[in-house]
Amino acid sequence: MPRYVFASILIVLLSCQKDQRTTCDSNLFLRDVAPFSVGTTDDNILVTWGDQTSGKHFNRISTENILKMENMMPRKDSFNFWRIAWMAREAMNSKFTELHAHPVIWHNQIPDWLPQLPPDELKDLMLKYCNAYRGNLEAYSQFVAITGIDVVNEALNEDGSLRRSFWYEAMGRDYIRLAFQEFSGMNPETKLFYNDYNLALNPKKLDAALDLCDWLRSAGVRIDGIGMQMHIDIHEPSQVDIAAAFQKIIDRGYMVHVSELDVSINPRNTETSATPALLSKQADVYAGIFRLYNQLPKKYRYGITVWGYSDAESWIQNKYQRFDAPLLLDVAGMKKPAYCACLNTLNK
């Protein structure tokens, strides 16, 4: 056989293999094949795409903004916990079976007046808020299983030191212990998480997060796992870095939640469209994460949550004012190559 003919056949075979990897059965969905929970986030969870609802693809919904403190506590004497009831009911109506509450205590998206409170008053209000938050989650678990809570979000700086937030300035690191303590008595089926970003890219920060969690356990409060936000791109972190971070977390006895996953195809703002080459790179990254996660022991897998239902809802475009397509479904709610690559990875 002439060499050029052999080369042509090889190119065709490789192309077919690539196409098979990034195409999939239109009637098969991630929630059907994943041996762990797969989630999305959307404050408007009744959004539909033709005959599809977001619960058709995913079985868990995480709250994106609706349960953040600026929405939950408009005044010192008023909590808007009806939002938990609404989310729980609509999650059930949209075919979700699980709800993950995000976040309880954070230094961002708060009422303007909150950081101005005297330390003792801030502490009392935080404890009251956590207690009421817990009670409402427990009350509305009749509609949907409350499987996890991000009790504290982003308490660390990039160098591993504790962030000098207004919470810290008022109570030191004890605010973290007090918050987890308020939720420690919940049903153990509801997992409690510390959630932060850049943990796969920054080993020093991950070590600090693990040390923080160990301190909480030594103080007698329950913490079950670490949420790795994973707002990443097609260039970094490497699969080796991600695998190492997963391993480090489970070696210390904590569950892993890939809690806010999206994979930017335009992190440097040099692209204007989602080309096949970019979508193929994105598919490789997503599939690699799902493969690595599926290899973890079952008891450490809380699930993977994609941060947004479709590219139309991604936070990245609004935040950075650039084109991007970081999610598993396109702007029309259709499966992208990354979706099929994850589906096929799990369905082997």
C-alpha positions as CSV (number, residue, x, y, z in Angstrom):
1,M,0.0,0.0,0.0
2,P,1.4,3.4,-0.9
3,R,2.5,5.4,2.1
4,Y,0.3,8.4,1.3
5,V,-2.8,6.1,1.1
6,F,-2.0,4.6,4.5
7,A,-1.6,8.0,6.0
8,S,-4.9,9.1,4.6
9,I,-6.6,6.1,6.1
10,L,-5.0,6.7,9.5
11,I,-6.2,10.3,9.5
12,V,-9.8,9.2,8.7
13,L,-9.7,6.6,11.4
14,L,-8.5,9.1,14.0
15,S,-11.1,11.6,12.9
16,C,-13.8,9.0,13.3
17,Q,-12.5,8.1,16.8
18,K,-12.6,11.8,17.8
19,D,-16.1,12.2,16.5
20,Q,-17.3,9.2,18.4
21,R,-15.8,10.5,21.6
22,T,-17.5,13.9,21.3
23,T,-20.9,12.7,20.0
24,C,-23.4,10.8,22.0
25,D,-26.9,9.4,22.3
26,S,-29.4,12.2,22.4
27,N,-31.6,10.2,24.7
28,L,-28.9,9.6,27.3
29,F,-28.1,12.1,30.0
30,L,-25.3,12.5,32.6
31,R,-27.6,11.8,35.5
32,D,-28.4,8.5,33.9
33,V,-24.9,7.2,33.8
34,A,-22.9,8.9,36.6
35,P,-22.2,6.8,39.7
36,F,-22.1,10.0,41.7
37,S,-24.3,13.1,41.8
38,V,-24.0,15.6,38.9
39,G,-25.2,19.1,39.5
40,T,-25.8,22.5,38.0
41,T,-26.7,25.9,39.3
42,D,-29.3,28.3,38.2
43,D,-31.5,30.6,40.3
44,N,-34.2,30.3,37.7
45,I,-34.4,26.5,37.7
46,L,-37.7,26.4,35.9
47,V,-35.9,27.4,32.7
48,T,-36.8,25.0,29.9
49,W,-35.3,24.2,26.5
50,G,-38.0,22.7,24.3
51,D,-39.2,19.6,26.2
52,Q,-36.1,19.7,28.5
53,T,-35.7,21.0,32.0
54,S,-32.4,21.4,33.7
55,G,-33.3,18.4,35.9
56,K,-33.3,16.2,32.8
57,H,-29.5,16.4,32.6
58,F,-28.6,16.8,36.3
59,N,-29.9,15.4,39.6
60,R,-28.6,18.1,42.0
61,I,-29.1,21.8,42.0
62,S,-26.8,24.2,43.8
63,T,-28.0,27.7,44.7
64,E,-26.1,30.3,42.8
65,N,-27.1,33.7,44.2
66,I,-30.5,33.4,45.7
67,L,-29.3,32.2,49.1
68,K,-26.5,34.6,49.5
69,M,-26.7,36.9,52.5
70,E,-27.5,40.1,50.5
71,N,-30.8,38.4,49.4
72,M,-31.5,36.5,52.6
73,M,-31.0,39.3,55.1
74,P,-32.3,42.7,53.9
75,R,-32.5,44.0,57.5
76,K,-31.1,43.0,60.9
77,D,-34.5,41.9,62.1
78,S,-35.6,40.2,58.8
79,F,-34.6,36.9,57.2
80,N,-35.9,36.0,53.8
81,F,-36.0,32.2,54.3
82,W,-38.9,31.8,52.0
83,R,-36.3,31.6,49.3
84,I,-35.2,28.2,50.7
85,A,-38.9,27.0,50.5
86,W,-39.1,28.3,46.9
87,M,-35.9,26.6,45.8
88,A,-36.8,23.3,47.4
89,R,-40.3,23.2,45.8
90,E,-39.0,24.2,42.4
91,A,-36.1,21.8,42.5
92,M,-38.7,19.0,43.0
93,N,-40.8,20.3,40.2
94,S,-37.8,20.5,37.8
95,K,-37.0,16.8,38.5
96,F,-34.0,17.4,40.8
97,T,-33.7,15.0,43.7
98,E,-31.0,16.9,45.6
99,L,-30.3,20.4,46.7
100,H,-26.9,21.9,47.7
101,A,-27.1,25.1,49.8
102,H,-24.4,27.7,48.8
103,P,-23.1,29.6,50.8
104,V,-24.0,30.4,54.4
105,I,-21.0,32.6,55.5
106,W,-19.1,34.6,53.0
107,H,-17.5,38.1,53.0
108,N,-19.0,39.1,49.6
109,Q,-22.6,39.7,48.5
110,I,-23.7,40.9,51.9
111,P,-25.9,43.7,53.1
112,D,-24.0,47.0,53.2
113,W,-24.7,47.5,56.9
114,L,-23.4,44.2,58.1
115,P,-19.7,44.9,58.4
116,Q,-20.5,48.0,60.4
117,L,-21.9,46.1,63.3
118,P,-20.0,45.9,66.6
119,P,-18.2,42.6,67.1
120,D,-20.5,41.2,69.7
121,E,-23.6,42.1,67.7
122,L,-22.1,40.6,64.6
123,K,-21.4,37.4,66.4
124,D,-24.9,37.1,67.8
125,L,-26.5,37.9,64.5
126,M,-24.3,35.3,62.7
127,L,-25.3,32.6,65.2
128,K,-29.0,33.5,64.9
129,Y,-28.7,33.5,61.1
130,C,-27.0,30.1,61.0
131,N,-29.5,28.6,63.4
132,A,-32.5,29.9,61.4
133,Y,-30.8,28.8,58.1
134,R,-30.4,25.3,59.4
135,G,-33.9,25.1,60.7
136,N,-35.4,26.1,57.4
137,L,-33.3,23.6,55.4
138,E,-34.5,20.9,57.7
139,A,-38.1,22.0,57.4
140,Y,-38.1,22.0,53.6
141,S,-36.2,18.7,53.1
142,Q,-39.6,17.2,52.6
143,F,-39.5,18.5,49.1
144,V,-36.0,17.6,48.1
145,A,-33.0,16.0,49.8
146,I,-30.6,18.6,51.3
147,T,-27.4,16.8,50.6
148,G,-24.8,19.4,51.4
149,I,-24.1,22.9,52.6
150,D,-21.2,25.3,51.9
151,V,-21.0,26.5,55.5
152,V,-18.0,28.8,55.0
153,N,-16.8,30.2,51.6
154,E,-13.4,31.5,50.6
155,A,-11.9,32.2,54.0
156,L,-8.3,31.9,52.8
157,N,-5.9,34.1,50.9
158,E,-3.8,32.8,48.0
159,D,-0.7,32.5,50.4
160,G,-2.7,30.3,52.7
161,S,-3.3,32.9,55.4
162,L,-6.7,33.6,56.7
163,R,-8.5,36.4,54.9
164,R,-8.9,39.5,57.1
165,S,-12.6,39.8,56.4
166,F,-15.0,41.6,58.7
167,W,-15.9,38.2,60.1
168,Y,-12.3,37.6,61.0
169,E,-11.7,41.1,62.4
170,A,-14.7,40.6,64.7
171,M,-14.1,37.0,65.9
172,G,-10.7,35.8,64.6
173,R,-10.8,32.4,63.0
174,D,-13.3,31.3,65.6
175,Y,-16.1,32.6,63.3
176,I,-15.5,29.5,61.1
177,R,-15.7,27.1,64.1
178,L,-18.9,28.8,65.3
179,A,-20.6,28.6,61.9
180,F,-19.8,24.9,61.5
181,Q,-20.8,24.2,65.1
182,E,-24.3,25.6,64.3
183,F,-24.7,23.0,61.5
184,S,-22.9,20.1,63.1
185,G,-26.1,18.6,64.6
186,M,-27.9,18.2,61.2
187,N,-28.6,14.8,59.8
188,P,-25.3,13.3,58.9
189,E,-26.7,12.7,55.4
190,T,-26.4,16.4,54.9
191,K,-22.6,17.0,54.3
192,L,-20.9,20.1,55.5
193,F,-18.2,21.7,53.3
194,Y,-15.6,24.4,53.3
195,N,-15.5,25.8,49.8
196,D,-12.7,27.8,48.0
197,Y,-11.1,28.4,44.6
198,N,-7.6,27.7,43.1
199,L,-7.1,24.6,45.2
200,A,-5.9,22.5,42.3
201,L,-3.6,25.3,41.1
202,N,-2.2,26.4,44.5
203,P,-0.9,23.5,46.7
204,K,0.0,26.0,49.5
205,K,-3.6,27.2,49.6
206,L,-4.9,23.6,49.5
207,D,-2.6,22.6,52.4
208,A,-3.9,25.6,54.4
209,A,-7.5,24.5,53.7
210,L,-6.8,21.0,54.9
211,D,-5.1,22.4,58.0
212,L,-8.2,24.5,58.7
213,C,-10.5,21.5,58.3
214,D,-8.2,19.5,60.6
215,W,-8.4,22.3,63.2
216,L,-12.2,22.3,63.0
217,R,-12.4,18.5,63.6
218,S,-9.9,18.8,66.5
219,A,-12.3,21.4,68.0
220,G,-15.1,18.9,68.0
221,V,-17.2,20.3,65.1
222,R,-18.3,18.3,62.0
223,I,-16.9,19.0,58.6
224,D,-17.2,16.4,55.9
225,G,-15.5,17.7,52.9
226,I,-13.8,20.4,50.8
227,G,-15.5,22.1,47.8
228,M,-13.0,22.7,45.0
229,Q,-14.6,25.5,42.9
230,M,-12.6,24.7,39.7
231,H,-13.2,27.8,37.7
232,I,-10.5,26.7,35.2
233,D,-9.6,27.0,31.6
234,I,-8.4,24.8,28.7
235,H,-4.7,25.6,29.6
236,E,-4.5,25.0,33.4
237,P,-4.5,23.3,35.8
238,S,-3.0,20.1,34.4
239,Q,-4.7,16.7,34.9
240,V,-1.7,15.8,37.1
241,D,-2.3,18.8,39.3
242,I,-6.0,18.0,39.6
243,A,-5.3,14.3,40.4
244,A,-2.7,15.3,43.1
245,A,-5.2,17.7,44.7
246,F,-7.9,15.0,44.8
247,Q,-5.5,12.6,46.4
248,K,-4.3,15.0,49.0
249,I,-7.8,15.7,50.1
250,I,-8.9,12.1,50.4
251,D,-5.6,11.2,52.1
252,R,-6.7,13.5,54.9
253,G,-10.1,11.9,55.1
254,Y,-12.3,14.5,53.5
255,M,-14.9,14.2,50.7
256,V,-14.3,16.0,47.4
257,H,-16.9,18.2,45.9
258,V,-16.0,19.7,42.5
259,S,-18.3,22.5,43.4
260,E,-18.3,25.2,40.7
261,L,-16.8,23.7,37.6
262,D,-16.5,25.6,34.3
263,V,-13.8,25.4,31.7
264,S,-13.1,28.7,29.9
265,I,-12.1,28.5,26.2
266,N,-11.2,32.1,26.0
267,P,-9.3,33.1,29.2
268,R,-6.9,35.4,27.4
269,N,-9.7,37.2,25.5
270,T,-8.2,36.3,22.1
271,E,-11.1,34.3,20.7
272,T,-14.4,35.4,19.2
273,S,-16.1,32.1,18.6
274,A,-16.2,28.5,19.9
275,T,-14.2,26.8,17.2
276,P,-14.1,23.0,16.8
277,A,-10.5,23.0,18.0
278,L,-11.4,25.0,21.2
279,L,-14.4,22.8,21.9
280,S,-12.2,19.7,21.5
281,K,-9.7,21.0,24.0
282,Q,-12.5,21.8,26.4
283,A,-13.9,18.3,26.0
284,D,-10.5,16.8,26.9
285,V,-10.4,18.8,30.1
286,Y,-13.9,18.0,31.2
287,A,-13.6,14.3,30.4
288,G,-10.3,14.2,32.2
289,I,-11.9,15.6,35.4
290,F,-14.8,13.2,35.2
291,R,-12.5,10.3,34.7
292,L,-10.2,11.2,37.6
293,Y,-13.1,11.9,39.9
294,N,-14.8,8.6,39.0
295,Q,-11.5,6.8,40.1
296,L,-11.8,8.1,43.7
297,P,-13.2,5.7,46.3
298,K,-17.0,6.0,46.5
299,K,-17.0,7.3,50.1
300,Y,-15.1,10.4,49.1
301,R,-17.2,11.3,46.1
302,Y,-19.9,13.9,46.9
303,G,-20.3,14.9,43.2
304,I,-19.5,17.3,40.5
305,T,-21.4,20.5,40.0
306,V,-21.1,22.6,36.8
307,W,-21.5,26.3,37.5
308,G,-24.4,27.1,35.2
309,Y,-26.9,25.3,33.1
310,S,-25.8,26.4,29.7
311,D,-23.4,28.9,28.1
312,A,-26.3,31.4,28.1
313,E,-26.3,31.6,31.9
314,S,-22.5,31.6,32.6
315,W,-21.3,34.2,35.0
316,I,-18.0,34.7,33.0
317,Q,-19.3,36.8,30.2
318,N,-20.9,39.4,32.6
319,K,-18.0,39.4,35.0
320,Y,-15.2,39.8,32.5
321,Q,-17.0,41.3,29.5
322,R,-15.7,38.8,27.0
323,F,-16.9,36.0,24.8
324,D,-16.8,32.5,26.3
325,A,-18.5,29.2,26.3
326,P,-17.4,27.4,29.5
327,L,-20.2,25.0,30.2
328,L,-21.5,21.6,29.0
329,L,-24.6,22.8,27.1
330,D,-24.5,25.6,24.5
331,V,-26.6,28.7,24.4
332,A,-29.5,26.7,23.0
333,G,-29.3,24.1,25.7
334,M,-27.8,21.5,23.4
335,K,-25.1,19.0,24.3
336,K,-21.6,20.2,23.4
337,P,-18.6,17.9,22.7
338,A,-17.6,18.3,26.4
339,Y,-20.9,16.9,27.5
340,C,-20.6,13.9,25.2
341,A,-17.0,13.3,26.2
342,C,-18.0,13.2,29.9
343,L,-21.0,11.0,29.1
344,N,-18.9,8.6,27.1
345,T,-16.2,8.5,29.7
346,L,-18.6,7.4,32.4
347,N,-20.6,5.1,30.1
348,K,-17.8,2.8,29.1
